[in-house]
């Protein structure tokens, strides 16, 4: 738990992916985990149909695990939970594709949000 005296100075930077792309990425990650019972040998279409059925059967549940994996793409629920405790202006939300396509602009938005100097010079990439 974070002491309340620090709450006002905290900043949250969220990079959110378009929900279908996020779900497909999760599916591909789970496919590599041969022990994952949610995927097995299912095609993405079968996986998505099962996930939708599970979500619909548990849509009124407050337990996100019962609505997993589709509940992960319901960003508004997660944001509202964050904003119960922290002000909205403490949150910067960036689109995943924007960050990848416009790295410098994204970094400058982050720098401005954090009230630090913008990034100068060449951007390097770790591989």
C-alpha positions as CSV (number, residue, x, y, z in Angstrom):
1,X,0.0,0.0,0.0
2,X,1.3,3.5,-0.9
3,X,1.1,6.0,1.9
4,X,-1.5,8.7,1.2
5,X,1.0,11.5,1.6
6,X,2.5,10.4,-1.7
7,X,-0.7,10.0,-3.7
8,X,-0.8,13.5,-5.2
9,X,2.8,13.2,-6.5
10,X,2.3,9.8,-8.3
11,X,2.0,9.6,-12.1
12,X,0.7,6.7,-14.1
13,X,1.7,6.2,-17.7
14,X,-0.5,3.6,-19.4
15,X,0.2,2.2,-22.9
16,X,-3.0,0.6,-24.0
17,X,-3.4,-1.7,-27.0
18,X,-6.5,-1.9,-29.2
19,X,-8.5,-4.7,-27.4
20,X,-8.6,-7.2,-30.3
21,X,-4.9,-6.9,-31.0
22,X,-4.2,-7.2,-27.3
23,X,-6.3,-10.4,-27.2
24,X,-4.6,-11.9,-30.2
25,X,-1.3,-11.1,-28.7
26,X,-2.3,-12.9,-25.4
27,X,-3.6,-15.9,-27.4
28,X,-0.2,-16.1,-29.2
29,X,1.6,-15.9,-25.9
30,X,-0.6,-18.5,-24.3
31,X,-0.1,-20.8,-27.3
32,X,3.6,-20.9,-26.4
33,X,2.7,-22.0,-22.9
34,X,1.8,-25.6,-23.6
35,X,0.4,-26.0,-20.1
36,X,-2.2,-23.3,-20.6
37,X,-5.7,-25.0,-20.4
38,X,-7.4,-21.9,-22.0
39,X,-5.8,-22.4,-25.4
40,X,-4.6,-26.0,-25.9
41,X,-4.6,-26.6,-29.7
42,X,-7.5,-24.3,-30.4
43,X,-7.5,-21.9,-33.3
44,X,-7.9,-18.3,-32.5
45,X,-11.5,-18.4,-33.7
46,X,-12.3,-21.3,-31.3
47,X,-10.3,-19.6,-28.5
48,X,-12.2,-16.3,-29.0
49,X,-15.6,-18.1,-29.1
50,X,-14.9,-19.8,-25.8
51,X,-13.7,-16.6,-24.3
52,X,-16.8,-14.8,-25.4
53,X,-19.0,-17.5,-24.0
54,X,-17.2,-17.4,-20.7
55,X,-17.4,-13.6,-20.6
56,X,-21.2,-13.6,-21.4
57,X,-21.9,-16.3,-18.8
58,X,-20.1,-14.2,-16.1
59,X,-20.6,-10.7,-17.3
60,X,-22.3,-9.6,-14.1
61,X,-19.5,-11.0,-11.9
62,X,-17.2,-8.6,-10.1
63,X,-14.4,-11.2,-10.3
64,X,-12.4,-10.3,-13.4
65,X,-10.9,-13.8,-13.4
66,X,-14.3,-15.3,-14.3
67,X,-14.4,-13.0,-17.3
68,X,-10.8,-13.5,-18.3
69,X,-9.4,-13.0,-20.9
70,X,-11.9,-10.5,-22.4
71,X,-12.1,-8.5,-19.2
72,X,-8.4,-7.4,-19.7
73,X,-9.6,-5.4,-22.7
74,X,-12.2,-3.5,-20.8
75,X,-9.9,-0.7,-20.0
76,X,-12.6,1.6,-18.6
77,X,-13.3,-0.7,-15.7
78,X,-9.6,-0.7,-14.8
79,X,-9.3,3.0,-15.2
80,X,-12.4,3.7,-13.1
81,X,-10.8,1.5,-10.3
82,X,-7.6,3.6,-10.6
83,X,-9.5,6.9,-10.6
84,X,-11.3,6.0,-7.3
85,X,-8.0,6.6,-5.6
86,X,-6.1,8.9,-7.8
87,X,-7.0,12.0,-9.9
88,X,-7.4,11.6,-13.6
89,X,-4.8,14.3,-14.3
90,X,-2.2,11.9,-12.8
91,X,-2.8,9.5,-15.7
92,X,-1.3,9.7,-19.2
93,X,-2.8,7.2,-21.6
94,X,-1.0,6.4,-24.8
95,X,-2.0,4.2,-27.7
96,X,0.4,1.3,-28.3
97,X,0.5,1.8,-32.0
98,X,1.1,5.5,-31.6
99,X,4.1,4.8,-29.3
100,X,5.6,2.5,-31.8
101,X,5.0,4.7,-34.9
102,X,6.0,8.0,-33.2
103,X,8.6,7.2,-30.6
104,X,10.0,10.7,-30.1
105,X,6.6,12.3,-30.0
106,X,5.5,9.8,-27.4
107,X,8.6,10.3,-25.3
108,X,8.1,14.1,-25.5
109,X,4.5,13.6,-24.3
110,X,5.7,11.5,-21.4
111,X,8.4,14.1,-20.6
112,X,5.9,16.9,-20.6
113,X,3.5,14.8,-18.4
114,X,6.3,14.1,-15.9
115,X,7.5,17.8,-16.1
116,X,11.0,16.8,-17.2
117,X,13.2,17.9,-20.1
118,X,12.3,16.4,-23.5
119,X,14.5,13.7,-24.9
120,X,17.2,15.0,-27.1
121,X,19.6,13.1,-29.5
122,X,19.3,9.9,-31.3
123,X,17.0,7.2,-30.0
124,X,18.6,3.8,-29.5
125,X,17.0,0.5,-29.4
126,X,17.8,-2.5,-27.3
127,X,17.5,-5.8,-29.1
